[in-house]
């Protein structure tokens, strides 16, 4: 740290030693300097060295101060340390945003949720042509229409499809998203999607191959595939008995 050249050394320092040698050693930084530009060096012992800038300055007994910390490793950092120090003296990285989210969720579960969630009722997919979508979902995937759901209460055409105990709601509406495959990620896991479980993913993959429907495998290595419907809506299908835990 460099002190201001305009400091009046005769007023600040009183323990000068051998001015003729043009050096001054101070046992500590005075309070008047600690509260100024060297505030970050509070508590550090330092050696105050004075050296003349020019012969003219030396003749006028004017010296440019320079602070040399006794132990540079102890100089306070200007930024906070991105690590957390443990009691053992070692360091560990600060928790990531995902770790903090998991902690908040665990804390919320421990305290109890103010809401009584009952599960996912359905997901909604926009389609351009309802008949084409029904041929895909019912004809190829084998889903059944939920006849108990009303179709005449909404101002657009649609259909409700059973997928195990859940439902998919097809809505024939203008799509605000691009439907061209070139405008969407090749891997559906990097796009908006739903995920459903299946007992065995191999027969589904064989059906997709038979109808030349493109799909990609899960990047995590688990038995799951991603594919799209005729309107580029993405469906993930995962295989496992306890598939919600994988």
Order of alpha helices (4+ residues) and beta strands (2+ residues): alpha-alpha-beta-alpha-beta-beta-beta-alpha-beta-alpha-beta-beta-beta-beta-alpha-beta-beta-beta
